[in-house]
Amino acid sequence: MHKNTKEITKIVLRAAAKARKETSAEPEPKLTQSVNWPIECVVGPGLEGAIACESKIGYVNGSKGWLVYRGYDVFDLCANSTYEEVSYLLLHGQLPDASQLKEYKRALVQCRNVPGTLRLLLNFPVENMHPMAALRLGINLMRQEFTYEDQLDHKPDSTSSINTDEDAIAMETVPQGENHAVYEFSEKKFKSKSDLTGNELESAASLNSCYRLISGTASIAAAINRIRQKHFPIEANLKLSHAANLIYMMTGKIPTPEEERIMDIALILHADHGMNASTFAAMVVASTLSDIYFSVGSGIAALSGPLHGGANEQVIHMLREIGDVENVKSWLKKSLENKKKIAGFGHRVYKAYDPRARILSPLAEYLAKGNKEMLPLFKTAQCLEKEVVSTIGKKKNIFPNVDYYSGLVYHSLGMPSEMFTPIFTVSRVSGWTARVMEYLQKNRIFRPRAMYVGPFNKQYVSLEKRK
């Protein structure tokens, strides 16, 4: 890492030390052991509390404020690693050695340019579309550019899947399955007749497709930002890292080592987060033996909802509405009286301080120093956090979440607020692809039931007699 980024590493280590001082060291025994199916668990609305699968990829302990990737504390990864290493870890289950990392980086560089996708994307009114809608469109176009899935002479082969879990199988029966069943996307050798370049198109089932998505999503998101600003997309700089290229392709400026390092950390922090809505959406689609591009597209669709992504954008608007540190107490009092939600506070899982916010808060402060626009916003955010935690936070265990400071970080790096959620996607695609590929090794199509609370024995009334 660059010598100028030593202070950033110290910031992460200080946040880690504070977190470890405030939390105990043991995991949750009931949620960190192998499952002997079927199991009984307490399930709330929206499948809250339901256990859907086993995973070795990530672990979130909300009561203690833990976030773990493949056994590694996220604080350690942020202090020492890079997004390339972390995305490799999520997909492959281990940190790469020097030769593996070199080869992986080379693969990401090769996948970074998506000329056919961008050419098609430019034919759409991207500047008038929501960035997440444009990003999802771009993923579908990338699927068309690089895979044979949409070719007329390619048909999905359902016979290659074993123990297909169709609706014809009664859901009341206990799941059986083969003892050593392995499920995967259908992958066949195929050469497109319409591919004039002579290059073979790919299956959408391979690790290479995951690499394309990790790299290509960043390129598409950056291109969308450029198009919205009435500029042409910028080609990737082959000498830059994944994080540095994201900033460069979005802003047109090569970032400083400090800016690159902070973006790297932000990408690491958003890479995976348990069975959240977008991850679950991606896995549900994959469980039908659809493909990785459609699965990621489903994740993007879920993340575009205001209850999942976009809170960091709301935080920026909220801080600007407050205006100044002096207005914080009166604004908060009025908001609480009107039962207005305070953007960036509270979390469905965390009942302790979000570990991602612990890191992003001092990084936001680091970037805000000397920035006439961002420093007042950061000071307002810091003051509001103090007021919220001291009033309702202690009673209800409400603390800042990842979105509270991430928007300030992105904005300081030159990113417009409407691109915050696409940047989230650029990171999370590594977690989506990793969890999809893991789940498919022992796939069972998702098929929960609904509790019917409607009437019975209603008699059909002909149209002319209805009122």
C-alpha positions as CSV (number, residue, x, y, z in Angstrom):
1,M,0.0,0.0,0.0
2,H,1.1,3.6,-0.7
3,K,3.1,5.3,2.1
4,N,0.7,8.2,2.1
5,T,-2.2,5.9,3.3
6,K,-0.6,4.9,6.6
7,E,-2.8,7.3,8.5
8,I,-5.9,5.7,6.9
9,T,-4.8,2.3,8.1
10,K,-4.3,3.8,11.6
11,I,-7.8,5.1,11.5
12,V,-9.2,1.6,10.8
13,L,-7.1,0.0,13.5
14,R,-8.3,2.6,16.1
15,A,-11.9,1.8,15.1
16,A,-11.2,-1.9,15.4
17,A,-9.7,-1.5,18.9
18,K,-12.7,0.5,20.1
19,A,-15.1,-2.1,18.7
20,R,-13.3,-5.0,20.3
21,K,-13.2,-3.2,23.6
22,E,-16.9,-2.7,23.6
23,T,-17.9,-6.2,22.5
24,S,-17.3,-9.7,23.8
25,A,-15.6,-12.4,21.7
26,E,-17.9,-15.4,21.4
27,P,-20.2,-16.0,18.4
28,E,-23.9,-17.0,18.6
29,P,-23.9,-20.8,19.2
30,K,-27.3,-21.4,17.7
31,L,-26.4,-19.6,14.4
32,T,-22.9,-20.8,13.9
33,Q,-23.2,-24.6,13.6
34,S,-24.1,-27.1,10.9
35,V,-27.8,-27.6,10.3
36,N,-29.5,-31.0,10.7
37,W,-32.4,-30.5,8.4
38,P,-35.3,-30.1,8.9
39,I,-35.2,-27.6,11.8
40,E,-37.6,-25.7,13.8
41,C,-37.2,-21.9,14.2
42,V,-39.3,-18.9,15.1
43,V,-40.3,-17.0,12.0
44,G,-41.7,-13.5,11.8
45,P,-43.3,-11.6,9.0
46,G,-41.1,-11.2,5.9
47,L,-39.4,-14.6,6.8
48,E,-37.6,-12.8,9.7
49,G,-35.7,-15.4,11.7
50,A,-36.1,-18.2,9.1
51,I,-33.1,-20.3,8.3
52,A,-32.9,-20.9,4.6
53,C,-29.4,-22.4,4.1
54,E,-25.9,-22.9,5.5
55,S,-23.1,-20.6,4.4
56,K,-19.4,-20.2,4.9
57,I,-19.2,-16.8,3.2
58,G,-20.3,-14.2,5.8
59,Y,-21.5,-13.8,9.3
60,V,-23.3,-10.8,10.9
61,N,-23.7,-10.7,14.7
62,G,-26.1,-7.8,15.2
63,S,-26.1,-7.8,19.0
64,K,-22.4,-7.3,19.1
65,G,-21.7,-5.4,16.0
66,W,-19.7,-8.1,14.1
67,L,-19.1,-8.5,10.4
68,V,-17.1,-11.5,9.3
69,Y,-16.1,-12.6,5.7
70,R,-15.0,-16.2,5.4
71,G,-13.7,-16.1,9.0
72,Y,-11.9,-12.8,8.7
73,D,-13.0,-9.8,10.8
74,V,-13.9,-6.9,8.5
75,F,-11.7,-4.6,10.5
76,D,-8.6,-6.7,9.6
77,L,-9.6,-6.8,6.0
78,C,-10.1,-3.1,5.8
79,A,-6.8,-2.4,7.5
80,N,-4.7,-4.8,5.4
81,S,-6.5,-6.0,2.3
82,T,-7.9,-4.7,-1.0
83,Y,-11.2,-5.1,-2.8
84,E,-9.6,-7.5,-5.3
85,E,-8.4,-9.7,-2.5
86,V,-11.7,-9.6,-0.7
87,S,-13.8,-10.4,-3.7
88,Y,-11.4,-13.3,-4.5
89,L,-11.8,-14.5,-0.9
90,L,-15.6,-14.4,-1.1
91,L,-15.7,-16.3,-4.4
92,H,-12.9,-18.9,-3.7
93,G,-13.0,-19.3,0.0
94,Q,-9.5,-18.3,0.8
95,L,-7.2,-15.3,0.3
96,P,-5.1,-15.6,-2.8
97,D,-1.4,-16.2,-2.9
98,A,0.8,-13.8,-5.0
99,S,0.4,-15.7,-8.3
100,Q,-3.4,-16.2,-7.8
101,L,-3.9,-12.6,-7.0
102,K,-1.9,-11.6,-10.1
103,E,-3.9,-13.9,-12.3
104,Y,-7.2,-12.7,-10.8
105,K,-6.3,-9.0,-11.3
106,R,-5.4,-9.8,-14.9
107,A,-8.8,-11.4,-15.3
108,L,-10.6,-8.4,-13.9
109,V,-8.6,-6.1,-16.2
110,Q,-9.6,-8.2,-19.2
111,C,-13.3,-8.0,-18.1
112,R,-13.3,-4.3,-17.3
113,N,-14.0,-3.0,-20.9
114,V,-17.5,-3.8,-22.1
115,P,-17.7,-2.0,-25.4
116,G,-20.7,-3.8,-26.9
117,T,-22.7,-3.2,-23.7
118,L,-21.9,0.5,-23.6
119,R,-22.7,0.9,-27.3
120,L,-26.1,-0.6,-26.8
121,L,-26.6,1.4,-23.5
122,L,-26.0,4.7,-25.3
123,N,-29.1,3.9,-27.5
124,F,-31.3,4.3,-24.4
125,P,-32.3,7.5,-22.6
126,V,-30.0,6.8,-19.7
127,E,-29.9,10.4,-18.6
128,N,-33.7,10.2,-18.0
129,M,-33.6,6.9,-16.2
130,H,-33.1,6.1,-12.6
131,P,-29.4,5.0,-12.3
132,M,-30.4,1.7,-10.8
133,A,-32.8,1.0,-13.7
134,A,-30.0,1.9,-16.1
135,L,-27.6,-0.4,-14.3
136,R,-29.9,-3.3,-14.4
137,L,-30.4,-2.7,-18.1
138,G,-26.7,-2.6,-18.5
139,I,-26.3,-6.0,-16.8
140,N,-28.8,-7.5,-19.2
141,L,-27.0,-6.0,-22.1
142,M,-23.7,-7.4,-20.8
143,R,-25.3,-10.8,-20.6
144,Q,-26.2,-10.5,-24.3
145,E,-22.7,-9.4,-25.2
146,F,-20.8,-12.1,-23.5
147,T,-23.0,-15.2,-23.2
148,Y,-24.9,-17.4,-25.5
149,E,-28.0,-17.5,-23.2
150,D,-30.1,-15.2,-25.5
151,Q,-29.2,-16.9,-28.8
152,L,-32.1,-18.5,-30.7
153,D,-30.4,-21.9,-31.0
154,H,-29.7,-22.1,-27.3
155,K,-32.4,-23.7,-25.1
156,P,-32.0,-24.3,-21.3
157,D,-31.4,-28.0,-20.5
158,S,-33.6,-28.9,-17.6
159,T,-32.5,-32.6,-17.8
160,S,-29.1,-31.8,-16.5
161,S,-30.4,-30.8,-13.1
162,I,-30.9,-33.6,-10.6
163,N,-33.8,-33.8,-8.2
164,T,-35.6,-30.9,-9.7
165,D,-37.8,-29.3,-7.0
166,E,-41.0,-28.5,-9.0
167,D,-44.4,-27.4,-7.7
168,A,-45.5,-30.9,-8.6
169,I,-43.7,-32.1,-5.4
170,A,-45.9,-31.6,-2.4
171,M,-44.5,-28.9,-0.2
172,E,-45.9,-30.6,2.9
173,T,-43.3,-33.5,2.5
174,V,-40.0,-33.3,4.2
175,P,-37.2,-32.4,1.8
176,Q,-35.2,-35.4,0.9
177,G,-32.8,-35.0,-2.0
178,E,-29.6,-36.9,-2.9
179,N,-27.0,-37.3,-0.2
180,H,-24.3,-35.8,-2.4
181,A,-26.4,-33.7,-4.8
182,V,-24.5,-31.0,-6.7
183,Y,-26.6,-28.4,-8.5
184,E,-25.2,-25.9,-11.0
185,F,-26.3,-23.7,-13.8
186,S,-26.6,-25.7,-17.1
187,E,-23.2,-25.2,-18.8
188,K,-22.7,-26.5,-22.4
189,K,-20.2,-25.8,-25.1
190,F,-21.8,-23.5,-27.5
191,K,-20.6,-21.2,-30.3
192,S,-22.9,-18.5,-31.5
193,K,-23.6,-18.6,-35.2
194,S,-24.2,-14.8,-35.2
195,D,-20.8,-14.1,-33.4
196,L,-18.9,-12.4,-36.3
197,T,-15.7,-12.0,-34.3
198,G,-14.9,-15.7,-34.2
199,N,-14.8,-15.6,-30.4
200,E,-16.8,-18.2,-28.5
201,L,-19.5,-16.8,-26.3
202,E,-19.6,-18.0,-22.7
203,S,-21.9,-19.9,-20.5
204,A,-23.5,-17.7,-17.8
205,A,-22.5,-20.3,-15.3
206,S,-18.8,-20.1,-14.9
207,L,-16.6,-18.2,-12.4
208,N,-15.5,-16.2,-15.4
209,S,-19.0,-14.8,-15.6
210,C,-18.7,-13.8,-11.9
211,Y,-15.4,-12.0,-12.8
212,R,-17.1,-10.2,-15.7
213,L,-19.9,-9.0,-13.4
214,I,-17.5,-7.8,-10.7
215,S,-15.5,-5.8,-13.2
216,G,-18.2,-4.9,-15.7
217,T,-20.7,-3.6,-13.1
218,A,-18.2,-1.0,-12.1
219,S,-17.6,0.0,-15.7
220,I,-21.4,0.3,-16.4
221,A,-22.1,2.3,-13.3
222,A,-19.3,4.7,-14.2
223,A,-20.6,5.0,-17.7
224,I,-24.1,5.8,-16.4
225,N,-22.7,8.6,-14.3
226,R,-20.8,10.1,-17.3
227,I,-23.8,9.9,-19.6
228,R,-26.0,11.6,-17.0
229,Q,-23.5,14.4,-16.9
230,K,-23.6,14.6,-20.7
231,H,-20.1,13.2,-21.1
232,F,-18.9,10.1,-23.0
233,P,-17.9,7.1,-20.9
234,I,-14.2,6.7,-20.1
235,E,-12.2,3.6,-20.8
236,A,-10.6,1.9,-17.9
237,N,-7.0,2.7,-17.1
238,L,-5.2,-0.6,-17.1
239,K,-2.6,0.6,-14.6
240,L,-5.2,1.4,-11.9
241,S,-6.7,-0.8,-9.2
242,H,-10.4,-1.6,-9.1
243,A,-11.2,1.1,-6.6
244,A,-9.0,3.7,-8.4
245,N,-10.6,2.9,-11.8
246,L,-14.1,3.3,-10.4
247,I,-13.2,6.9,-9.3
248,Y,-11.4,7.6,-12.5
249,M,-14.1,6.3,-14.8
250,M,-16.8,8.2,-12.9
251,T,-15.0,11.5,-12.4
252,G,-12.4,11.6,-15.1
253,K,-9.7,12.3,-12.5
254,I,-7.1,9.9,-11.3
255,P,-7.5,9.7,-7.5
256,T,-4.8,10.3,-5.0
257,P,-3.5,7.3,-3.1
258,E,-5.6,8.4,-0.1
259,E,-8.8,8.6,-2.1
260,E,-8.1,5.2,-3.7
261,R,-7.5,3.6,-0.4
262,I,-10.7,5.0,1.1
263,M,-12.8,3.9,-1.8
264,D,-11.1,0.4,-1.5
265,I,-12.2,0.3,2.1
266,A,-15.8,1.4,1.3
267,L,-16.0,-1.4,-1.3
268,I,-14.8,-3.9,1.2
269,L,-17.3,-2.8,3.7
270,H,-20.2,-3.3,1.3
271,A,-19.1,-6.5,-0.3
272,D,-21.4,-8.9,1.7
273,H,-23.9,-8.7,4.5
274,G,-25.7,-11.9,5.2
275,M,-29.1,-12.8,3.9
276,N,-30.3,-9.3,3.1
277,A,-33.1,-8.6,0.7
278,S,-31.0,-8.2,-2.4
279,T,-28.8,-11.2,-1.7
280,F,-31.9,-13.3,-1.0
281,A,-33.5,-12.1,-4.3
282,A,-30.4,-13.1,-6.2
283,M,-30.4,-16.5,-4.6
284,V,-34.1,-17.1,-5.2
285,V,-33.7,-16.5,-8.9
286,A,-30.6,-18.6,-9.1
287,S,-32.3,-21.5,-7.3
288,T,-34.6,-21.9,-10.3
289,L,-31.4,-22.7,-12.3
290,S,-31.7,-19.3,-14.1
291,D,-28.3,-17.7,-14.7
292,I,-25.9,-15.5,-12.8
293,Y,-26.7,-12.3,-14.8
294,F,-30.4,-12.6,-14.2
295,S,-29.6,-13.3,-10.5
296,V,-27.5,-10.2,-10.2
297,G,-30.2,-8.3,-12.0
298,S,-32.7,-9.4,-9.4
299,G,-30.3,-8.2,-6.7
300,I,-30.1,-4.8,-8.3
301,A,-33.9,-4.6,-8.5
302,A,-34.2,-5.4,-4.8
303,L,-31.5,-2.9,-3.9
304,S,-33.2,-0.2,-5.8
305,G,-36.1,-0.2,-3.3
306,P,-36.0,2.7,-0.8
307,L,-36.2,0.3,2.2
308,H,-32.9,-1.4,1.1
309,G,-30.7,1.0,-0.9
310,G,-30.6,4.8,-1.1
311,A,-30.6,5.7,2.6
312,N,-27.2,7.3,2.3
313,E,-28.6,9.6,-0.4
314,Q,-31.4,10.5,2.0
315,V,-28.8,11.3,4.7
316,I,-27.2,13.9,2.5
317,H,-30.6,15.6,1.8
318,M,-31.4,15.5,5.6
319,L,-28.1,17.1,6.6
320,R,-28.6,19.8,4.0
321,E,-32.1,20.4,5.4
322,I,-30.8,20.8,8.9
323,G,-28.3,23.3,7.6
324,D,-26.0,23.8,10.5
325,V,-24.9,22.4,13.8
326,E,-26.9,25.1,15.7
327,N,-30.1,23.7,14.1
328,V,-29.6,20.1,15.1
329,K,-31.4,20.0,18.5
330,S,-34.5,21.9,17.3
331,W,-34.7,19.9,14.1
332,L,-34.4,16.6,15.9
333,K,-37.0,17.6,18.5
334,K,-39.5,18.6,15.8
335,S,-38.7,15.4,13.8
336,L,-39.3,13.1,16.8
337,E,-42.5,14.9,17.7
338,N,-43.8,14.3,14.1
339,K,-42.5,10.7,14.3
340,K,-40.2,11.4,11.3
341,K,-37.7,8.7,10.6
342,I,-34.1,9.8,11.0
343,A,-32.2,8.7,7.9
344,G,-29.1,6.6,8.6
345,F,-30.0,5.4,12.1
346,G,-31.1,1.9,13.2
347,H,-30.8,-1.4,11.4
348,R,-32.9,-4.5,11.0
349,V,-30.0,-6.6,12.3
350,Y,-27.6,-4.4,14.3
351,K,-28.6,-3.6,17.9
352,A,-25.0,-2.4,18.5
353,Y,-22.9,0.1,16.6
354,D,-22.6,-1.0,13.0
355,P,-18.9,-1.9,12.4
356,R,-19.0,-0.4,9.0
357,A,-20.1,3.0,10.4
358,R,-17.3,2.8,12.9
359,I,-14.8,2.8,10.1
360,L,-16.6,5.2,7.7
361,S,-17.2,7.9,10.3
362,P,-13.5,8.8,10.8
363,L,-12.8,8.3,7.1
364,A,-15.6,10.8,6.3
365,E,-13.9,13.2,8.8
366,Y,-10.5,12.6,7.2
367,L,-11.9,13.6,3.8
368,A,-14.0,16.5,5.1
369,K,-11.0,18.3,6.5
370,G,-10.2,21.3,4.3
371,N,-13.3,20.8,2.2
372,K,-15.5,23.8,2.6
373,E,-18.6,22.0,1.4
374,M,-18.2,18.7,3.2
375,L,-16.8,19.9,6.6
376,P,-20.1,21.6,7.7
377,L,-22.1,18.6,6.6
378,F,-19.8,16.3,8.6
379,K,-19.9,18.4,11.7
380,T,-23.7,18.5,11.5
381,A,-23.8,14.7,11.1
382,Q,-21.5,14.3,14.1
383,C,-23.6,16.5,16.2
384,L,-26.8,14.8,15.1
385,E,-25.3,11.4,15.9
386,K,-24.5,12.6,19.5
387,E,-28.0,13.9,20.0
388,V,-29.8,10.8,18.6
389,V,-27.6,8.3,20.6
390,S,-28.0,10.2,23.8
391,T,-31.8,10.5,23.5
392,I,-33.4,7.5,21.8
393,G,-30.3,5.5,21.1
394,K,-29.7,4.2,24.5
395,K,-33.3,3.2,25.1
396,K,-33.8,1.5,21.8
397,N,-30.3,0.5,20.8
398,I,-30.3,2.8,17.8
399,F,-27.0,3.8,16.3
400,P,-25.7,5.0,13.0
401,N,-25.7,2.4,10.3
402,V,-23.5,2.1,7.2
403,D,-25.5,4.6,5.2
404,Y,-25.1,7.4,7.7
405,Y,-21.5,8.2,6.8
406,S,-21.0,6.3,3.5
407,G,-22.8,9.1,1.5
408,L,-20.4,11.7,3.0
409,V,-17.4,9.6,2.0
410,Y,-18.7,9.1,-1.6
411,H,-19.7,12.7,-1.9
412,S,-16.2,13.8,-0.8
413,L,-14.8,11.5,-3.5
414,G,-16.7,13.4,-6.1
415,M,-19.7,11.1,-6.5
416,P,-23.2,12.6,-7.0
417,S,-25.8,11.4,-4.5
418,E,-27.9,9.6,-7.1
419,M,-24.9,7.3,-7.8
420,F,-24.5,6.2,-4.2
421,T,-26.7,3.0,-4.6
422,P,-25.0,2.0,-7.9
423,I,-21.6,2.3,-6.1
424,F,-23.1,0.0,-3.4
425,T,-24.0,-2.4,-6.2
426,V,-20.5,-2.3,-7.6
427,S,-19.3,-3.7,-4.3
428,R,-22.1,-6.0,-3.4
429,V,-22.0,-7.9,-6.7
430,S,-19.1,-9.9,-5.3
431,G,-21.2,-11.1,-2.4
432,W,-24.2,-11.9,-4.6
433,T,-22.1,-14.0,-7.0
434,A,-20.3,-15.8,-4.2
435,R,-23.5,-16.7,-2.3
436,V,-25.2,-17.8,-5.5
437,M,-22.4,-20.1,-6.5
438,E,-22.2,-21.5,-3.0
439,Y,-25.9,-22.1,-2.7
440,L,-26.1,-23.9,-6.1
441,Q,-23.8,-26.6,-4.8
442,K,-26.7,-27.9,-2.7
443,N,-29.5,-26.2,-4.4
444,R,-33.2,-26.4,-3.5
445,I,-35.6,-24.1,-5.2
446,F,-37.0,-21.6,-2.7
447,R,-40.7,-22.2,-2.0
448,P,-42.0,-20.9,1.3
449,R,-45.7,-21.0,1.9
450,A,-48.2,-18.3,2.8
451,M,-50.8,-18.6,5.5
452,Y,-54.2,-18.4,3.8
453,V,-56.6,-16.1,5.7
454,G,-59.3,-15.7,3.1
455,P,-62.8,-17.1,3.0
456,F,-64.1,-20.5,1.9
457,N,-67.2,-21.9,0.3
458,K,-68.1,-18.7,-1.6
459,Q,-70.7,-19.3,-4.4
460,Y,-70.0,-18.1,-8.0
461,V,-72.5,-15.4,-9.1
462,S,-73.0,-14.9,-12.8
463,L,-71.9,-11.5,-14.3
464,E,-75.5,-10.2,-14.9
465,K,-76.4,-10.8,-11.2
466,R,-73.4,-9.1,-9.6
467,K,-73.8,-5.7,-8.0
